[in-house]
Amino acid sequence: MQRFNGNKSINLELRNKIEAFFDYKWNNDRKMAIDDEEELALLEQLPTEVQDKLLVGYLYNNFLHTFTDFFRLSIENNSLFSVGTAEKRTLYYTWVDQNYRNFMT
C-alpha cells in the first residue's frame, strides 16, 4: 500500500481496515473483478480455456460447488458432459455452450 501512497507509510489501523474491506469484498462479491464493461471486455479477449479457469475454477468455484445440482441443466442434444448409463443417458449444458455461459455470467 505504501507504493500507492507516494512511498509514505500508512497508519497500521487504516491499513488493517482497508485489508479487511477487500477481504470482505473478495469473500462476498467475487464478481467485482468483472463488474464493469471494461473489465468484462478484457476477460472476453482471453482464450476460452483461460476464461473457463477464471470463471469456473476461481470466481464461481465455491458457489458452483454449493449449488451444483441447481445449475446442472439437462438438454436433449449433444453435450460434452453426460451422466448415466448408455441405456438412459442424461446430458447437461456445459460452459462450452454459449447460451449457458451467458446465463452463468
C-alpha positions in Angstrom: 0.0 0.0 0.0 2.9 2.3 0.7 3.8 2.2 -3.0 0.3 3.6 -3.9 0.6 6.3 -1.2 3.7 8.1 -2.6 6.0 5.8 -0.7 4.6 7.1 2.6 3.7 4.6 5.3 0.1 4.1 6.0 -1.3 4.1 9.5 -1.5 0.5 10.7 -5.1 0.8 11.8 -6.1 2.3 8.4 -4.2 -0.4 6.6 -5.9 -3.2 8.6 -9.3 -1.6 7.8 -8.5 -1.4 4.1 -7.3 -5.0 4.0 -10.4 -6.2 5.9 -12.6 -4.3 3.5 -11.0 -6.0 0.5 -11.1 -9.4 2.2 -14.8 -9.0 2.8 -15.4 -7.8 -0.8 -13.5 -10.8 -2.2 -15.2 -13.3 0.0 -18.7 -11.9 -0.6 -18.5 -10.3 -4.1 -16.0 -12.0 -6.3 -17.7 -10.8 -9.4 -16.4 -7.3 -8.6 -13.4 -8.3 -10.6 -15.5 -8.2 -13.8 -18.4 -5.9 -12.8 -17.9 -3.2 -15.3 -17.9 -3.3 -19.1 -14.2 -2.6 -19.4 -13.2 -5.5 -17.1 -15.7 -7.8 -18.9 -14.3 -6.8 -22.3 -10.8 -7.6 -21.1 -12.0 -11.0 -19.8 -13.6 -11.7 -23.2 -10.3 -11.1 -25.0 -8.8 -14.1 -23.2 -8.8 -17.6 -24.8 -12.0 -19.5 -23.8 -9.9 -22.0 -21.8 -8.4 -19.2 -19.7 -11.9 -17.7 -19.2 -13.2 -21.1 -18.0 -10.4 -21.4 -15.5 -11.0 -18.0 -14.1 -14.8 -18.2 -14.0 -15.3 -21.8 -13.0 -12.2 -22.6 -11.1 -11.7 -19.3 -9.3 -14.6 -16.7 -9.3 -17.5 -19.1 -9.1 -15.8 -22.2 -7.6 -17.4 -22.1 -4.1 -20.8 -21.0 -5.5 -20.9 -23.7 -8.2 -19.8 -26.4 -5.7 -22.5 -25.4 -3.3 -25.3 -25.3 -5.9 -24.1 -27.9 -8.3 -27.4 -29.6 -8.8 -29.2 -26.4 -9.3 -27.1 -25.3 -12.2 -26.9 -28.8 -13.9 -29.4 -28.0 -16.6 -30.3 -31.0 -18.7 -30.6 -30.9 -22.5 -31.7 -33.3 -25.1 -28.9 -32.7 -27.7 -25.2 -33.4 -27.6 -23.1 -32.1 -24.7 -19.5 -32.7 -23.5 -20.8 -33.9 -20.2 -23.1 -36.8 -19.5 -24.2 -38.8 -16.6 -25.9 -42.2 -16.6 -25.7 -45.5 -18.4 -25.8 -46.0 -22.2 -29.5 -47.0 -21.9 -30.5 -43.9 -20.0 -28.2 -41.0 -20.5 -28.8 -37.5 -19.3 -26.9 -34.7 -21.0 -26.2 -31.4 -19.4 -25.3 -27.9 -20.6 -21.6 -27.0 -20.1 -19.5 -23.9 -20.3 -18.8 -24.8 -23.9 -22.4 -23.8 -24.7 -22.5 -20.0 -25.3 -26.1 -19.6 -24.0 -25.3 -21.5 -20.8 -22.1 -19.4 -20.4 -24.0 -16.2 -20.9 -26.6 -17.3 -18.3 -24.0 -18.2 -15.8 -22.0 -15.0 -16.1 
